[in-house]
Amino acid sequence: MLYEISEKIMRLESEGKKIIKFNLGDPDQPTPNEIIEAAFEAMKQGKTKYSSSAGEKKLREELARAHKVSAENVVVTTGSKWAIFSVMYLLLKSGDNVVIPTPYWTAYELTAKSLGVEPRFLRTEVGSNWKIDIEKLKGLIDRRTRLLILNNPNNPTSKVIDEKVLAEIVQIANDEGITILSDEVYSDISFVEVKNILDFDGSHILVKSFSKTFAMTGWRVGYVIAEKELAEKMVKLNQITLTNVPVFVQQAALKALELKEEIANKIRDEYRRRADLACSILSKTKMKFSRPDAPFYVFPGYDGLNSESFALNLLDKGVAIAPGTAFGDHREHFRIALTLSEEEIELGLKKICEALK
Ligand code: PMP
């Protein structure tokens, strides 16, 4: 469906139509100049060769320091997407199952299926603020459950898991011998505090990215923090696949970490303004939505809506959204990404409201 939408966008744009693109989770801000300069400097210094498949020592050490682990627990990856794929590839085998709360970021399901692993969906609902139901979670677990994927804050709902609920989830995982893969790529720009999975007992896995915090989606740099044994396996997988994240990109990532507070604050403030604007418009409608705790998304729903046909028809009115079915069985919902200017958000939402009448 997302493919069909992109095709239609391309066709309409080639006909000269302007589309307000609420469908992309790619920040509209440019990568900060200091980060670009750091990459350029590194290239000029000859950092253009093959290098370590674990990541550059200095970057791993900085990340280790930030997360209070040892550098041998850190593996630098080509975006967090590769980190997620690698963890699932290494931990799961055909016949296993993985628990994934819905709505979810599509790659988890597609990766599980590509490995012959059964995705077991733990449905959450807007009515309960997308809260994970502990009893439902228990009911999904059996002896072939190997992994639980948490996305905190969540794409597409932008909700952060309540600390008490998270503690209960971790307790269950620890009791059942299940590993948690916690995808926290939006946590550093969250509007509310996010409790890190590494703050809990158990050998769980954290995945993070430079993409969202620093507007660096195209640079392809992320990382994983895992127990030494798994980290070593990931390095071996990197050796036979991507070799290494370009060293000049890692040098840029190091600069990004240095400027993290300043950059993250700016991005967070910008998205908070956009989220406030979107919520104030949505709250005047009959749409059901939950206020985002983090950038970049809002996931409104409308009773009886078929978000797939709605998304396709809306394109003719110049607005692109992602239907809820792209994130699990959530047909009445759709995702809007606030990766647009306030003017575009206002205009786009106005058109959405009119189309729903
Ligand atoms: N996790 C989530 C929840 C995402 O939304 C995305 C990107 N949309 C990623 C991981 C992957 O990001 P990247 O590979 O750029 O780090």
Boltz pocket constraint, residues with backbone or C-beta under 6 A from the ligand:
constraints:
  - pocket:
      binder: B
      contacts: [[A, 25], [A, 78], [A, 79], [A, 80], [A, 81], [A, 82], [A, 105], [A, 151], [A, 153], [A, 154], [A, 155], [A, 183], [A, 185], [A, 208], [A, 209], [A, 210], [A, 211], [A, 217], [A, 220], [A, 221], [A, 222]]
      max_distance: 6.0
